[in-house]
Amino acid sequence: MLATEHLIEITYLIATALFILSLKWLSSPVTARRGVWAGEAGMVLAVAGTLLHQGIVSYRWVAIGLVLGTIIGVPLGKVAMTAVPQRTALSHAFGALCVTLVGTAEFYLQAPNVPRFTMGVLSLEVILGALTFTGSLMAAGKLQEILRQRPITYQGQNIVNLGLLAIAIGIAAVLVMHPDRMYLFPLIIIIPLFFGVMMIIPIGGADMPTVISLLNSYAGLSAAAMGFVLNSKLLIIAGALDGSSGFILSVVSVSLNKTRGRGSSGRNEESIGRSLARSHAGIGKRDQRVAF
């Protein structure tokens, strides 16, 4: 028993190191292939360590899940390079759905005697997971051109969206104080699911890669919150790595878009200035010819 626990901790430690090295190596084209292999090896170790837990009653459902995941995942991985962004969005959607379902199961297993800290992180997990699920599906649909790529906007849109998020957070706060009000829990799933759709529709298809990196950050944060609920150090670390890297990538993407926008504006203004100068020069020459 004790030896197994030590083996699990060592496995998780190696997996964590591999996840960190994977992000490091993926930052350069020279070492990117090594980074992919390191991430895959880390995930294999993480799954293996989890399967060693004594709390698993039966491996039947675990085996079914692994087989189904393999059957679905292998074809999804064989996509063209141009379809990788929407493929990534689908991965985020599946991960977010998993987080939401696990959080829901944990709530109903522990309710109504849920500690306040656990209820708080569980609410964060479910809210982020639900909005990431529908948001990622919307992003994948826009990139695949299944959905309309043009933004859909209306007056007061930001107020409506922020209002929905505020209501979900308010209900979560009530559940933290009164976890026995179990009838409120479905609302912190339904409202964020709707919010995920409303969050994406005002954004055009060209900005979807940036949106996907932001959704990646949300998925990572929800996984980290799930780690607190399940008391899993590996999930906390992996989720924090995923969340922080996705957030940094989003900031960099937005900054690059702004820089390119300013560069394009500058070039356009310079081009317009040259055209006007040529026009004025031509007018001046015509005026001189008339005068002579």
N, C-alpha and C positions, 0 to 999 in steps of 0.2 A: 504493500500500500504506500509506504513512505518512499520506497524506491521509484514507484510509478510517478508520484507527485514530483520528485526531483527530476525525473526524465522529462516530464511535461514542461517544467520550468526551463530546463536547458534547451528543449526544442523551441519554446517560445522565444528565448533569448537569441538563439541563432536566427530564427525567422525575422525578428525585429531588426537585427543587424543587416540581414540581407535586404529588407525593405528600404532601409536607409541608404545602403550602398547602391541599390537599384535606382533610386532617385538621383543620386550623385552621378552615376554612370550614364543615365539617360539624358543628362544635360549636355552631352557632347556626341556628335555623330560618330566619332572614333570609337567610343566605348558604349554606344547605345545598345548594340546587340548583347554585350555582356550585362547591361542593365536589365534587359528583358529576361535573360536567363536567371539572373539573381532574383528578380521579382517572382518568377514562376517557382523557383526552388523555395523561396520563402513561403509562398502560399501552400505548397505541398507540405512543408514542415508544419505550418500552422494547422492545416486540416488534420494531419497525422496526430499532432499533439492533442487536438480536440477529441479525436476518436479514442484516445487513451483514457479519457475521463471515466471515473467510476460511476458517474451519475447517469450514464446512458443505460437505459433499461433493455432496449432491444435495438439491434443494428439493422433490422429489416427496413424500417422507414428511411434510415440513413442511406442504405444501399440503393433504395428506390430513388431517392433524391439525387444521388451521385450519378446513377444511370440516366435519369431524365435530363439532368444538367449537361451531361456529356452529349446526349443525343441532340439537344437544342443548341448547345454552345459550339460544337464543331462546325456545323453549317454556317452559323452566324460569323464565325471567324474567317471564313473563306469569302471575303468580299474584296472588291476593288479598292485601291488606295484612296480613290476619290470618295468612297462611301464610308471611310473610317470615322468621320465625325458623327454621322447618324448612328453608326454601329456603337460608338462610344456612348452616345446618348441612351441607346437601348440598355447598355450595361448599367448605366446609372439608374435607369428606371427599375430594372430587376433588383439591383441592390437596395434601392430605396423602398421598394415594395417589401422586400425581406425584412428590413429594419422595422417597417410599420407593423407587419404581422407579428414579429417577435415582441415588439413593445406592447401590442394589444394583448397577446397571450400572457405576458408577464403581469399586466395590470389585472386581468381577470383571475389569474392564479393567486395574486397577493391581496386583492381587494376583499373587504374594505380596510384591512389593516396594512396600508402601504405607508412606510415612513416618508416624511416630508421631502427629504433629500432625494430619495428614490423616485417619488412621484414627480418631483421637479425635472429631473433628468429624463425620466420616462416620457413626460409631456413634450420636452424638447425633442426627444428622439422621434416621437410619433408625428409631431407637427412638421419637422424638417423632412422626415421620410415621405410623408404624404404629399407635400407640395413639390418635392423633388421628383416623385413618381410621375405625376401628371405633367409637370413642367418639362421633364426629359422626354416624355412621349410627344408632347407638342413640338419640342425642338427637333426631334427625329423626323416627325411628320413634315415640318417645314423644309428641312434639309433634303428630304427625299421627294419633295414637291407633291406629297400626298395632300397636304394642307396648303392653303393660300399663304404665299410668302409675304405679301404686302401687309404692313402694320394695320391693325384695326384699333382706332382710337375714338374716344368720345369725351365730351366735356365732363370734368369731375372724375376722370378715371383713376387718378392717383389717390383721391380721397376714398373712393370705393374700395380699392385694393388694400390700402393701409387700414381702412376700417374693418375689412374682413380679417386681416392679420391681427389687429388689436382685439377683436372679439374672441378669436381663438386663444390668444395669450391670456385674456381675461378669464375665460373658462378654465384654462389650465391652472391659473392662480387659485381659482375657487376649488379645484380638485386637490391642489396641494394642501389647502387648509381643511378641506372636507372630502377625503377620498371615498367616503361612504356614499357620496352622490354619484353613483355609478351610471345613472341615466345620462349624465353630461358627457361621459367619455366619448361616445360616438361623434359628438360635435367637433372635437378636436382632431378628428380624422376627416370628416366630411368637408368642413370649412377649408382646411388647407388643401384638400384635393381640388376644390373649386378655385382657390387662390392660385394654385400652380398653373391652371389654364389661363386665368385672368392676367397673370404676371407675364406670360409669353406673347399673348395676342398683340400687344402694342409694339412688338419688336420685329423688325424686318428679317428676312431670311439671311441677308448678308452678315448680320451681327450674331447669328446663331452659334458660331464657334466660341465666341466670347461668353455667350450665355451658358454654353455647355461646360466651360471651365468653372463658371460660378456655381452651376448645379453640382459639379464635381465636389466643390468645396462644401456645399450643403450636405451632400451624401456622406462625406468624410466626417463632418461634425455630428451627424446623426449616428454614424457608426461608433464614434467616440462616446457619445451619450449612452448607446447601447452597452458599451463596455463597462460603464459605471453600474448600469442596471444588472448586468450579468456577472459583475465582479471579475472581468477579464482584462488583465493588463495589456495583453497583445492587441485587443480591439481598441483600447484607449489610445495606444501608441500609433497603431496603423491608421485609425480614424483621424488622429491629430495630424499625422503626416499628409494624409490625403486632403484634409480640409485646408491646411496651411498652403500646400503646394498649389491647390486649385485656386485659392484666393490670390496668391502671388501672381499666378498665370493670368488671372482675370485683370488684375491691376496693370500688368505689363501690356496686355492686349489693348486695353482701353487707352493707355498712354501712347502706344504705337499708332492707334487709329487717329488720335488727336494730332500727333506729330505729322502723320501723312496728310491729314486734312489741312493743317496749316501750310505744309509744303505745297500741296496742290493749289491752295488759295493764293499762296505767294507766287507760284509759277503762273497761275491764271492772271493775277493782277499785273505781273511783269509783261506777259504776252499782250494783255489788253493795252498796257501803257505803250508798248512798242507799236502796236497797230494804230493807236491814236496819234503817236508821233509821226508815223509814216503818212497818215491821213492829213495831218496839219502841214507836213512838209510838201505833200502833193498840192494842197490848196494854195500854199504860198507860191509854189512854182507856177501854177496856173495864173495866179494873180499877177506875178511878174510878167508872164508872157502877154497878158492882156494890157498891162501898163505900157510895155514897149510897143 
